[in-house]
């Protein structure tokens, strides 16, 4: 009889230990959340390019986020004829996108919490004016559309270029159709306004 009680107590103890280990494993899984910037936009985890990655001050002394926050990590993602483009994360783990107009010298920026970026992506459009070589005033527009890793554009509209697998940028002036990215794994789509 003693032997049976000892076995039952041992099995209960083993069950509690396994349940505890299971709970610890679940908590460890929660700490590596899928909304961390590296998993949603791996370019932020790529090796730094000291020449291009730090955001230039664009003649303003410093670059700040739309709400005055501070950039933690920034990466240059490419350029088009119209502009130069960066993505960044801030100390609050938001993802930000920047579109700089080469001729108009304007900078457009926006930030989004990671959970919103995961569902909706991130985009910004900026517009500025400049005088061309003949003194004629021109308008320049720059746009950047950023989707999470694993999404690719369904179609690339005229005026935009695919500067990263999940990033479109450029100037699609006059184009009013929405921009759609599709997940290669799930088929889920993210649609940006036209």
N, C-alpha and C positions, 0 to 999 in steps of 0.2 A: 504494500500500500504506500509506504514511504517512497519507494522507487517511482511509482506512478505520479505522486504529487510533485516530486522533484522534476520529473520530465515535463509535467504540465507547466510548472513555474519556469523552467528553462525555455520552453516553447513560447510562453507569454513574453518573457524577457527578450528573446530573439525577435519576436514580432514587433515589440516596442522599439528595439534598436533599428530594425529594418524600416519601420515607419519613420523614425527620426532621420535616418539617412536619406530616405525618399524625400522628406520635407526639405532637408538641406540641399539636395540635388535640385529640387524645384526652385528654391530661392536662388541658387547659383545660376540657374537658367534664366531667372528674371533679371539678374544683374546685367546680362549681356542682351539688353533689349534691342529689338530690331529697329528702334527709332534713333539709334545712335548715328551720328553723321557719317562715320566710316562705312557703315553697312548700307546706308541709303545713297551715299554719294562718295564712292571710293576715291575719287580724285583728291579729296581732302586728306587722304592718308598716303598719297603718293609722295615721293621724295621732293623736297622743296627745290624750286628753281630760283636762286637768289636774284637773278637778273629781272625776272618777270613777275614772280608771285607776290612780293610785297606791293600793296596798292600804292601807286604814285600819289602825291598830294594834289595833282592836277592844278597847281598854282594856288590852292586854298590854304596851304599850311598843313592840313591833315585830313584824312578821310574818316568821317564818322558815319555810323549807321543812322537810318532815318529817325530813330528815337533817341539818338545820342549815345547808344551803347558802344562797346569796344569790340573790335575784331580780334578773335583769338587766332584763327588760321585762315589764310587766304591763298587761293590758287588761281593762276591765270589759265583760262580754258581755251582761249583762242582769239582770233581777230578776223574781221571781214573788211571789205572796202569801207564800210560805214563806221565800224567801231572796234573797240577792244573790250574783252569781257572777262570777268572774274566771278568766282563763287567764294564764299567765306562762311565760317561759323563764328558765332560770338560766344561770350562766356555763359550765356543762358542756353546754349546748345540749340540756337535757332540757325537756320540756313538762310544765307543772304545771296543775292545776285546783283551784279553791277554791270551796267552798259555805258561805256564812254563813247561819246560822239567825237570822232577824230577831227572833223572840220569845225563843228559848232562848239567844241570844247565843253560840252555839258556832260554831267554824270547823273544817270538815273539809278536808283537802288531800291530794293525792297527786301524784307526779311519775313520768314515764316517759321512757326514752331515745327519741330520735326514731325509730329503726328499729322499735322496738316499737309506738310510737304509729301509725306508718304502717300496720302490719299489724293492730293490735288496737284502736286508739282509746284513749280514756282516760275513766275514770269514777270518781266518788267519791260516797259516801253518808254523811251525818252525822246524828246524832240527839242531841237534848238535851232537858232538862226545864225548865219554867218555871211560875210561878204566874200564873194568869189574873187578871182584875179581881176575881173573887169569891174569890180565894185557893185555887182548885182547881188542883192540879198537873196540868199538861198535858205531852205529849210532842210535839216537833216534829222532822220529818225533812226534810232537803234533799238533793237529788241533782243531779248534773250529768253528762251524757253528751256527750262531745266526739269527733267523727269528723274525719278529715282533710278538707281542701277537696275539693269535688266529690261528697261523700257527703251523702245526705239521709235522714231517717227514713222507713222503709217505712210505719209506722203510729205515731200519737202516742197513747200510753196515757193514760187518765184520770188527772189530777193532774199531768201534765207539759205544758210549753209549749215551742214551738219559738222560742227566743230569738235564734238565729242560724240561717242555713240548715243548718248542720251541728252545731248544739248544741241539746239538749233539757235542760230543768231543771224542778225543782219538787218535789212530794211525791206519790208514787204509792203511799202507804201501803196495804197489803193487796193490791197488784198483784204477782203473782209471775211473769208472763210475761217472756221475754227481750225486749230492745230491739234492733231491727235497723235498720242504716243500709245503704244501697245506693249504690254508685258510679254516677253518671250516665253515665260514659264506658265502664266495663268491665263493669258488672253485678255486680262483686264485692261481697260483703256482709260487714259487721262485725257480730257479735252480742255484745251485752252480757248478762251474767247476769240472771236474773229475781229 
